[in-house]
């Protein structure tokens, strides 16, 4: 039954994206389209799946100033878990392969999201640095999976530098979204009623930092996220 619910949920994503094309064509490259679409997908699909998503630290997500949001990336189902956490005027960083996904790729492009070719790392970093202009001038927040790929149960991977270059260049805070490990468990199928807890950590300020501070910033964020993810895996009352 769980597999059936998952198939229905992902078919629903395609249908929702198809319907959302009307909004995206009417308001092309408006970043708030992304927030509305992601919220609709996440909440509707979690309802189909019967998935609970306990959330702590919601007050830590900035709503009135741009931020660089980093989150751990386990599998495609992450969209269903964290999609409704986007603050206003948020765009995401994604691989160019996403453009070929029917309906989703089209709304991703029309949402003014940042599209990277991971095979060209230097160009990718340059693109993300240039995105700092969008943060400051256009008041956009940026959502990034800093591991660059899905972990598939292997734990929090090594971070790539792009998101941190971007945050330092813009002087924007980094907000960390930590999702409990759900790969390989009963809710790895996203078809059970087990909860997938999420915690948003207080923003790490980057104002005044320079490129020399980048390694320490990455280390701090990685340590804080790894600690939070481990704590989310502990049974209630043991943390």
C-alpha positions as CSV (number, residue, x, y, z in Angstrom):
1,X,0.0,0.0,0.0
2,X,2.9,2.4,0.8
3,X,4.3,2.0,-2.7
4,X,0.9,2.7,-4.3
5,X,0.6,5.9,-2.2
6,X,4.1,7.0,-3.3
7,X,3.3,6.5,-7.0
8,X,0.1,8.5,-6.6
9,X,2.0,11.2,-4.8
10,X,4.6,11.6,-7.5
11,X,2.0,11.5,-10.3
12,X,0.3,14.3,-8.4
13,X,3.5,16.3,-8.5
14,X,3.4,16.1,-12.3
15,X,-0.2,17.2,-12.4
16,X,0.3,20.1,-10.0
17,X,3.3,21.3,-12.0
18,X,1.2,21.1,-15.2
19,X,-1.5,23.2,-13.7
20,X,1.0,25.6,-12.2
21,X,2.3,26.4,-15.7
22,X,-0.7,28.7,-16.0
23,X,0.6,30.8,-13.0
24,X,4.2,30.7,-14.2
25,X,3.3,31.8,-17.7
26,X,1.1,34.6,-16.2
27,X,3.9,35.7,-13.8
28,X,7.1,34.5,-15.5
29,X,10.3,34.6,-13.4
30,X,8.4,35.7,-10.3
31,X,10.2,33.9,-7.4
32,X,7.1,33.8,-5.2
33,X,5.6,31.3,-7.7
34,X,8.1,28.8,-6.3
35,X,7.0,29.2,-2.8
36,X,3.3,28.7,-3.7
37,X,4.1,25.6,-5.9
38,X,6.4,24.0,-3.4
39,X,4.0,24.5,-0.5
40,X,1.1,23.0,-2.5
41,X,3.2,20.0,-3.6
42,X,4.6,19.3,-0.1
43,X,1.3,19.6,1.8
44,X,-0.8,17.8,-0.7
45,X,1.6,14.9,-1.1
46,X,2.2,14.5,2.6
47,X,-1.6,14.2,3.0
48,X,-1.7,11.5,0.3
49,X,1.1,9.7,2.0
50,X,-0.2,10.1,5.6
51,X,3.3,11.5,6.4
52,X,3.8,13.6,9.6
53,X,6.5,16.2,9.5
54,X,7.2,17.5,13.1
55,X,8.9,20.9,12.8
56,X,11.0,22.7,15.3
57,X,12.8,26.0,15.0
58,X,10.3,27.5,12.5
59,X,10.9,30.9,14.0
60,X,14.5,30.7,12.9
61,X,13.6,31.0,9.2
62,X,14.0,34.6,8.2
63,X,10.8,36.0,6.6
64,X,11.8,39.7,6.2
65,X,15.3,39.5,4.9
66,X,17.1,37.4,2.3
67,X,19.0,34.3,3.4
68,X,21.0,31.5,1.9
69,X,19.2,28.3,3.0
70,X,21.2,25.0,3.1
71,X,19.6,21.6,3.7
72,X,20.8,18.0,3.7
73,X,19.8,16.1,0.6
74,X,18.8,12.5,1.0
75,X,16.6,11.7,-2.0
76,X,13.9,13.2,-4.3
77,X,11.3,12.9,-1.6
78,X,13.0,15.8,0.2
79,X,10.7,18.1,-1.8
80,X,7.7,16.6,-0.1
81,X,9.2,17.1,3.4
82,X,10.6,20.6,3.2
83,X,8.8,22.2,0.2
84,X,6.5,24.2,2.4
85,X,9.4,25.8,4.3
86,X,10.4,28.3,1.6
87,X,10.3,31.9,2.8
88,X,9.1,34.7,0.4
89,X,11.0,35.2,-2.8
90,X,13.0,32.1,-2.7
91,X,14.7,30.5,-5.7
92,X,16.5,27.1,-5.6
93,X,19.8,25.9,-7.0
94,X,19.4,22.8,-9.2
95,X,21.2,20.7,-11.8
96,X,20.6,21.4,-15.5
97,X,19.2,17.8,-15.8
98,X,16.1,19.0,-14.0
99,X,15.1,21.0,-17.1
100,X,14.3,17.7,-18.9
101,X,11.8,16.5,-16.2
102,X,8.3,16.9,-17.8
103,X,6.4,19.9,-16.4
104,X,8.7,20.3,-13.4
105,X,11.6,21.3,-15.5
106,X,9.5,24.0,-17.2
107,X,8.2,25.5,-14.0
108,X,11.7,25.3,-12.5
109,X,13.1,27.4,-15.4
110,X,10.1,29.9,-15.3
111,X,10.6,30.3,-11.6
112,X,13.9,32.0,-12.2
113,X,15.7,29.3,-10.3
114,X,19.5,28.9,-10.6
115,X,20.5,26.2,-13.0
116,X,24.0,24.8,-12.8
117,X,26.1,22.4,-14.9
118,X,27.8,20.3,-12.2
119,X,30.3,19.1,-14.7
120,X,31.8,22.6,-14.9
121,X,32.7,23.3,-11.3
122,X,34.5,26.6,-11.9
123,X,31.6,28.0,-13.9
124,X,29.2,26.8,-11.3
125,X,31.0,28.6,-8.5
126,X,31.2,31.8,-10.6
127,X,27.4,31.6,-11.2
128,X,26.7,31.2,-7.5
129,X,29.0,34.1,-6.7
130,X,27.1,36.3,-9.2
131,X,23.9,35.2,-7.6
132,X,24.8,37.4,-4.6
133,X,23.6,40.3,-6.7
134,X,20.2,38.7,-6.8
135,X,20.2,38.4,-3.0
136,X,21.0,42.1,-2.5
137,X,19.3,43.8,-5.4
138,X,16.3,41.6,-5.9
139,X,15.9,40.6,-2.2
140,X,15.8,36.9,-3.1
141,X,16.6,34.0,-0.7
142,X,18.4,31.0,-2.2
143,X,17.8,27.4,-1.3
144,X,20.9,25.1,-1.8
145,X,21.7,21.5,-1.1
146,X,25.4,22.0,-0.4
147,X,26.3,18.3,-0.6
148,X,25.6,18.6,-4.3
149,X,24.1,15.1,-4.6
150,X,21.7,12.8,-2.7
151,X,23.2,11.0,0.3
152,X,20.9,8.0,0.1
153,X,21.5,7.1,3.7
154,X,25.2,7.6,3.8
155,X,25.0,10.5,6.2
156,X,25.7,14.2,5.8
157,X,28.2,14.5,3.0
158,X,31.0,16.9,2.4
159,X,29.8,20.4,1.5
160,X,30.7,22.1,-1.8
161,X,31.8,25.8,-1.6
162,X,29.3,27.5,-3.8
163,X,26.6,28.3,-1.3
164,X,29.2,29.7,1.2
165,X,30.8,31.9,-1.5
166,X,27.4,33.2,-2.3
167,X,26.5,34.0,1.3
168,X,29.8,35.7,2.1
169,X,29.7,37.8,-1.2
170,X,26.2,39.0,-0.3
171,X,26.7,39.3,3.5
172,X,23.6,37.2,3.9
173,X,22.9,34.8,6.8
174,X,23.0,31.1,6.3
175,X,19.9,29.2,7.6
176,X,20.3,25.5,8.1
177,X,17.4,23.1,7.5
178,X,18.1,19.7,9.0
179,X,16.0,16.6,8.0
180,X,16.1,13.4,10.0
181,X,17.6,10.4,8.2
182,X,14.7,8.5,6.6
183,X,16.5,6.5,3.9
184,X,16.3,2.8,4.4
185,X,13.6,3.0,7.1
186,X,9.9,2.3,6.9
187,X,9.3,5.9,5.9
188,X,12.1,5.6,3.2
189,X,9.2,4.6,1.0
190,X,7.3,7.7,2.1
191,X,4.3,5.5,2.4
192,X,4.0,4.9,6.1
193,X,2.7,7.1,8.9
194,X,6.0,7.4,10.6
195,X,7.1,10.9,11.2
196,X,10.1,12.6,9.5
197,X,11.2,15.4,11.9
198,X,12.8,18.6,10.7
199,X,14.7,21.3,12.6
200,X,15.6,24.8,11.4
201,X,18.7,26.1,13.2
202,X,19.3,29.8,14.0
203,X,20.9,31.7,11.1
204,X,24.7,32.0,11.0
205,X,25.6,35.6,10.2
206,X,28.2,36.2,7.4
207,X,28.3,40.0,7.5
208,X,31.9,41.1,7.6
209,X,33.3,37.7,6.6
210,X,35.8,37.4,3.7
211,X,36.9,34.5,1.5
212,X,39.5,33.6,4.1
213,X,36.7,32.8,6.5
214,X,35.1,30.3,4.1
215,X,36.7,27.1,5.5
216,X,35.8,27.9,9.1
217,X,32.2,28.9,8.0
218,X,31.8,25.6,6.2
219,X,33.1,23.6,9.1
220,X,30.8,25.4,11.6
221,X,27.7,24.8,9.5
222,X,28.6,21.2,8.8
223,X,29.2,20.4,12.5
224,X,26.0,22.1,13.5
225,X,23.9,20.3,10.9
226,X,25.5,16.9,11.7
227,X,24.8,17.4,15.4
228,X,21.2,18.4,14.8
229,X,20.5,15.5,12.4
230,X,21.9,13.0,14.9
231,X,19.7,14.5,17.6
232,X,16.6,14.2,15.4
233,X,17.3,10.4,15.2
234,X,17.2,10.0,19.0
235,X,14.0,8.7,20.6
236,X,11.9,11.4,22.3
237,X,13.1,12.1,25.9
238,X,16.7,11.0,25.2
239,X,18.1,14.2,23.7
